[in-house]
Amino acid sequence: MNIVRFAYRGLVATGVLDGEDVYRLDGDVFREWQRGTHVAPLSEVQLLAPVQPSKIVCVGRNYAAHAAEHNAEVPKEPLLFLKPPSAVIGTGEVIRLPRLSRHVEHEAELAVVIGRRCRHVRPDESAWDVVLGYTCANDVTARDLQFSDGQWTRAKGFDTFCPLGPWIVTDVDPRAVDVIARVNGEVRQHGNTRDMVFAIPHLIAAVTAVMTLEPGDVLLTGTPAGVGPLVPGDVVEIEVEGVGVLCNSVRAEADVPGD
């Protein structure tokens, strides 16, 4: 099942994508729901970020090849950091390159959407029970600030630095899917989740050993090798096999009205 958030003729709602048509979702997506009335063809609605998380928990260096390209060691335990909810945008929205950075990069990732409140989850098959589904993510990073600051809050936290979408897929097996980044049609990253250092159940256990995850929270699972720069005018696509394609254009912050 594909779950979407959308805007259509003044309506902002959660829906279900069936083929090329969007239907209302009646009920609570995190509890009980059913497919409601037909809204419109997918081509006529504006897709929004598929979830509004209270927090985005990210994992650094979870692919050995990515750690190697930065001359960094693979961590012995998951390396966790946070992105603010204000960083979230949806497919079709603009990534804004901030005035404070001269080197911003893409990072293609599989994102896990949490389906129920949880703490102290065991790192076994029961961890899958707290997952609603999966979406595509771009962990946009101001690489120069990451290196100069020595910690990652500023580098990872700018507005628009967490594109998510295009929807949440509930029925994909995420354990061996391709994760791809394209910039202007050129493949920059092409990895597979089977190469993660820490698998999804281990990540969920590590995070919930520290903090409570709420329904709608998002876990970014790390990026494969091949991260690279973004410049104004670029179009970046993040594809996760079995999920879909997240697409965003890139502009300088100074060129975006209102900034």
C-alpha positions as CSV (number, residue, x, y, z in Angstrom):
1,M,0.0,0.0,0.0
2,N,1.2,3.5,-0.9
3,I,0.3,6.2,1.6
4,V,0.4,9.9,0.5
5,R,0.0,13.4,1.9
6,F,-1.4,15.7,-0.7
7,A,-2.9,19.1,-1.4
8,Y,-5.9,19.4,-3.8
9,R,-8.2,22.4,-4.3
10,G,-7.6,23.7,-0.8
11,L,-7.7,20.2,0.8
12,V,-4.6,18.9,2.7
13,A,-5.1,15.3,3.7
14,T,-3.6,11.9,3.9
15,G,-4.6,9.4,1.2
16,V,-4.0,6.1,-0.5
17,L,-2.5,5.8,-3.9
18,D,-4.2,3.0,-6.0
19,G,-2.6,2.9,-9.4
20,E,-2.8,6.4,-10.7
21,D,-5.6,7.6,-8.5
22,V,-5.6,9.1,-5.0
23,Y,-8.3,8.2,-2.4
24,R,-9.0,9.7,1.0
25,L,-7.7,7.8,3.9
26,D,-10.5,7.6,6.5
27,G,-9.3,7.1,10.1
28,D,-5.9,7.3,11.6
29,V,-3.0,6.1,9.5
30,F,-1.2,5.0,12.6
31,R,-4.1,3.1,14.1
32,E,-7.2,2.0,12.1
33,W,-8.2,3.3,8.7
34,Q,-9.8,2.4,5.5
35,R,-9.8,3.7,1.9
36,G,-12.3,6.5,1.5
37,T,-13.7,8.4,-1.5
38,H,-11.8,9.1,-4.7
39,V,-10.1,12.5,-4.7
40,A,-8.4,12.9,-8.1
41,P,-5.8,11.4,-10.4
42,L,-2.3,11.5,-9.1
43,S,-1.3,13.9,-11.8
44,E,-3.8,16.5,-10.5
45,V,-2.7,16.6,-6.8
46,Q,0.3,18.2,-5.2
47,L,2.3,15.6,-3.3
48,L,3.5,16.8,0.1
49,A,6.1,15.3,2.4
50,P,4.4,12.0,3.2
51,V,4.8,12.4,7.0
52,Q,5.3,15.2,9.5
53,P,7.8,13.8,12.0
54,S,8.4,15.0,15.6
55,K,12.0,14.1,15.0
56,I,14.3,12.7,12.3
57,V,17.0,10.3,13.6
58,C,19.9,9.7,11.2
59,V,22.7,7.2,11.1
60,G,26.2,8.2,10.0
61,R,28.7,6.0,8.2
62,N,26.3,3.0,8.0
63,Y,27.9,1.9,4.6
64,A,31.6,1.1,4.8
65,A,32.3,2.5,1.4
66,H,30.9,5.8,2.3
67,A,33.0,5.9,5.5
68,A,36.0,5.1,3.4
69,E,35.4,7.9,0.9
70,H,35.7,10.4,3.9
71,N,38.7,8.5,5.3
72,A,36.6,7.7,8.4
73,E,36.3,4.6,10.5
74,V,33.2,2.5,10.5
75,P,31.6,3.0,13.9
76,K,31.4,0.1,16.3
77,E,27.9,1.2,17.3
78,P,25.4,3.2,15.2
79,L,26.5,6.8,15.0
80,L,23.3,8.8,15.6
81,F,22.4,12.4,15.0
82,L,19.2,14.5,14.5
83,K,17.7,16.7,11.8
84,P,15.0,19.1,12.8
85,P,11.4,18.7,11.5
86,S,11.8,22.2,9.8
87,A,14.2,20.6,7.4
88,V,11.5,18.4,5.8
89,I,10.2,19.1,2.3
90,G,8.3,16.9,-0.2
91,T,9.0,15.8,-3.7
92,G,8.9,18.7,-6.2
93,E,9.9,21.3,-3.7
94,V,13.2,23.3,-3.8
95,I,16.4,22.5,-1.9
96,R,17.8,25.9,-1.0
97,L,21.6,26.2,-0.8
98,P,22.3,28.4,2.2
99,R,24.4,31.5,2.2
100,L,26.5,30.1,5.0
101,S,27.9,27.2,3.0
102,R,29.9,26.9,-0.1
103,H,29.7,23.1,-0.5
104,V,26.4,21.3,-0.2
105,E,26.1,17.6,-1.0
106,H,23.4,15.0,-1.6
107,E,23.1,11.8,0.4
108,A,20.6,9.2,-0.9
109,E,18.9,7.1,1.8
110,L,16.2,4.7,2.7
111,A,14.0,6.2,5.4
112,V,12.0,4.1,7.9
113,V,8.7,5.6,9.1
114,I,7.7,4.6,12.6
115,G,4.2,3.4,13.1
116,R,3.7,3.3,16.8
117,R,5.1,4.7,20.0
118,C,8.1,2.6,21.1
119,R,11.0,2.5,23.6
120,H,13.5,-0.3,24.3
121,V,12.7,-2.3,21.2
122,R,14.7,-5.6,21.0
123,P,17.1,-5.9,18.0
124,D,15.3,-8.9,16.6
125,E,12.3,-9.7,14.3
126,S,10.0,-7.8,16.7
127,A,11.6,-4.5,15.7
128,W,9.7,-4.8,12.3
129,D,6.4,-4.5,14.2
130,V,7.0,-0.8,15.0
131,V,7.5,0.1,11.4
132,L,4.7,1.7,9.3
133,G,6.6,1.7,6.0
134,Y,9.4,3.2,4.0
135,T,10.1,6.2,1.9
136,C,13.0,7.9,0.1
137,A,15.2,10.5,1.8
138,N,18.0,13.0,0.9
139,D,20.2,13.8,3.8
140,V,21.4,17.1,2.3
141,T,24.6,18.2,4.0
142,A,26.7,21.3,4.1
143,R,29.9,19.4,3.9
144,D,32.2,22.3,4.6
145,L,30.3,23.2,7.8
146,Q,30.3,19.5,8.9
147,F,34.1,19.4,8.7
148,S,34.7,22.9,10.2
149,D,32.2,22.6,13.1
150,G,33.4,19.1,14.2
151,Q,29.7,18.2,14.9
152,W,26.8,18.0,12.5
153,T,23.9,20.0,13.7
154,R,24.4,23.1,11.5
155,A,25.6,21.1,8.5
156,K,22.5,18.8,8.5
157,G,19.9,21.2,9.9
158,F,19.1,23.9,7.3
159,D,15.6,24.3,6.1
160,T,14.9,22.1,3.1
161,F,17.8,19.7,4.0
162,C,15.5,16.7,4.5
163,P,13.5,15.9,1.4
164,L,11.2,12.9,1.9
165,G,8.9,11.1,-0.5
166,P,7.2,10.7,-2.7
167,W,5.0,8.4,-0.5
168,I,5.2,5.7,2.2
169,V,5.3,2.1,0.9
170,T,4.1,-0.4,3.5
171,D,4.7,-3.7,1.8
172,V,8.3,-3.6,0.5
173,D,11.1,-5.7,2.0
174,P,13.8,-3.2,2.7
175,R,16.7,-5.7,3.4
176,A,18.2,-5.8,-0.1
177,V,17.0,-2.8,-2.2
178,D,19.0,-0.5,-4.4
179,V,19.5,3.1,-3.3
180,I,20.3,5.5,-6.1
181,A,21.1,9.2,-6.5
182,R,21.0,10.9,-9.8
183,V,21.9,14.5,-10.5
184,N,20.7,15.9,-13.8
185,G,20.1,12.3,-14.9
186,E,23.6,11.1,-14.1
187,V,24.0,8.4,-11.5
188,R,26.1,9.6,-8.6
189,Q,25.3,6.9,-6.0
190,H,24.2,3.3,-6.4
191,G,24.3,1.1,-3.3
192,N,22.1,-1.6,-1.8
193,T,20.7,-1.9,1.7
194,R,22.2,-5.3,2.2
195,D,25.5,-3.5,2.5
196,M,24.5,-1.6,5.6
197,V,26.8,-2.0,8.6
198,F,23.9,-2.1,11.0
199,A,20.5,-3.6,9.8
200,I,17.2,-1.8,10.4
201,P,16.2,-3.9,13.6
202,H,19.6,-3.0,15.1
203,L,19.1,0.6,14.3
204,I,15.7,0.8,15.8
205,A,17.0,-0.9,19.0
206,A,19.9,1.5,19.2
207,V,17.7,4.5,18.8
208,T,15.0,3.4,21.2
209,A,17.6,2.5,23.9
210,V,18.1,6.3,24.0
211,M,14.7,7.9,23.2
212,T,11.1,7.3,22.6
213,L,10.0,7.1,19.0
214,E,6.6,8.5,18.2
215,P,4.3,7.5,15.3
216,G,5.4,9.4,12.2
217,D,9.0,9.7,13.4
218,V,11.6,9.0,10.6
219,L,14.8,7.0,10.8
220,L,17.3,7.7,8.0
221,T,19.5,4.6,7.6
222,G,22.7,5.9,6.1
223,T,24.0,6.7,2.6
224,P,26.1,4.6,0.2
225,A,29.3,5.9,-1.4
226,G,29.3,8.5,-4.1
227,V,28.0,11.6,-2.4
228,G,28.7,14.8,-4.4
229,P,28.1,18.5,-4.7
230,L,24.9,20.3,-5.6
231,V,24.8,23.6,-7.4
232,P,22.0,26.0,-8.4
233,G,20.0,24.6,-11.3
234,D,20.6,20.9,-10.5
235,V,17.8,18.4,-10.3
236,V,18.5,15.6,-7.8
237,E,16.5,12.3,-7.8
238,I,16.7,9.8,-5.0
239,E,15.3,6.4,-5.9
240,V,14.8,3.4,-3.6
241,E,13.9,0.2,-5.3
242,G,10.3,-0.8,-4.7
243,V,9.5,2.6,-3.2
244,G,9.7,5.3,-5.8
245,V,11.6,8.4,-6.9
246,L,12.0,11.6,-4.8
247,C,12.8,14.6,-7.1
248,N,13.9,18.1,-6.1
249,S,15.4,21.1,-7.9
250,V,18.2,23.1,-6.4
251,R,18.4,26.9,-6.1
252,A,20.6,29.3,-4.2
253,E,18.9,30.6,-1.1
254,A,19.3,34.2,-2.3
255,D,17.3,33.3,-5.5
256,V,14.3,32.0,-3.7
257,P,11.6,34.6,-3.1
258,G,11.1,35.5,0.6
259,D,14.6,34.4,1.7
